[in-house]
């Protein structure tokens, strides 16, 4: 497994390597859960911590140095797809992480990364801050509905926290950044919600 990881590091490019390391960590979490192995679990946590730190850098940083000056389309580019797959694997791993207390950490981290991903991808569009607010609101309502239907209090709390975050964003960011028509629509829409 160590040699496989080292070979991946030496052979793969940035996007493929991040996805490979995250998939390997998720598989290790599954194996550690299946066989109750603490050593494999520790290795999986270490790999996920590495992938998470790398993902944070990718989400926070702008365009990488040395890239072309032509901007890639939002959401439909390799970097965005890989980052979204990494976030999805982190969420999937949160379902079977050992110890169970860390599953909450994985879930919250995946949730925060998903919100950051939406902000990074949508804010670059014309009127992007409004799109970010709408996307966060739809995501929060989806969490609320899923939490109520599946009787998952953590999802309900996450949805409510996201709705409060959206309300804060409406007052702190959108009030200054978004055009008047979008502001009216956003405030009325979320007021009704």
Buried (B, 14 or more C-beta within 10 A) or exposed (E): EEEEBEEBEEEBEEBEBBBBBBBBBBBBBBBBBEEEBEEBBEBBBEBBEBBBEBBBEBBEEEEEEEEEEEEBEBBEBEBBEBBBBBBBBBBBBBEBBBEEEBBEEBBBBBBBBBBBBBBBBBBBBEBBBBBBBBBBBEBBBEBBEBBEEEEBEBBBEBBBBBBEBBBEBBEEBBEEBBEEEBBEBBBEEBEEE
